[in-house]
Amino acid sequence: MSVDVRYLAFGGITAILLFGTLYSVAYDTYLDTSNPVLTQLPHHLHATHYFANKANFLNLYFIKRAWGWTSAAFLTLWLTSPPHKRTVHRVVKWGVETTVWLVFTGWFFGPALLERLTAASGGECTVTLQSGTVFTVPYEYCFTRTAISRETHPSLFVGLFAESSLGMPDDRLQVLPRLRKGHDVSGHVFLLTMSVLFLVDQIRVSLRARTWSLAHACAVAFNIVLIAIWLFAIFTTGVYFHSPFEKFTGYLLGVAGYIVTLLY
């Protein structure tokens, strides 16, 4: 009796994230990304733990481009599949997942859903100056990702430095407001969970084929390597970033995002 690889993927993601989260709590390794003061500082373990540094290669070249990598892996798998396996239905599933990704992280008739959730749960649009001074501005500056400075938006700085010239911002220095506090759902866990489940579902189609061409075998290998990278990225996120509940909600949204494709 064969085992559905989707269940193996689901179990693997769950176990890896759970272990990483429990480790982060037991050894105090995670950074509270909702805290507007802490999130502007280097991770407290960045000097001794490579993957605690946001500038690590995994984050810069893979996680920040996660859906691009996932889409490329899917397209290589689909294009090299036998003609009878190269169905429009599979492309529709990819399109649905792409839409889910855009809705939650990019645009949904305005701000992305993850941003709306952060704001609705008590989040504030904050500005952190080089001096360490933190103050809030209207949500619109975060939703539109508008950089501000004392020169371009003087009204936002009125009275802020009335009592002291210390920390007076450079008029030419622009700062990008960020949503902090509230519930900052882990976008990485959301996207990586959805990506792994989607790619494993697509590989399942290939496993049913009797023979593979060399090109398709290479495409399957590419997908498997990328899945392994995403699983490792889920682990590092579990260990070093976000509170346990923020990772849990990211995981739930990732699973839900994949389940949407089962409706098509």
Buried (B, 14 or more C-beta within 10 A) or exposed (E): EEEEBBEEBBEBBBEBBBEBBEBBEEEEBBBBBBBBEBBBEEBBBBEEBEBBBBEBEBBEEBBEEBBEBBBBBBEBBBEBBEEEBBEEEBEEBBEBBBEBBBBBBEEBEEBBBBBBBBBEEEBBBBBBBEEEBBBBBEBEBBBEEBEBBBEEBEEBBEEBBEEEEEEBBEEEEBBEBBBBBBBBBBBBBBBBBBBBBBBBBBBEBBEEBEEBEEEBEEBBEBBBEBBEBBBBBBBBBBBBBBBBEBBBBBBBBBBBBBEBBEEE
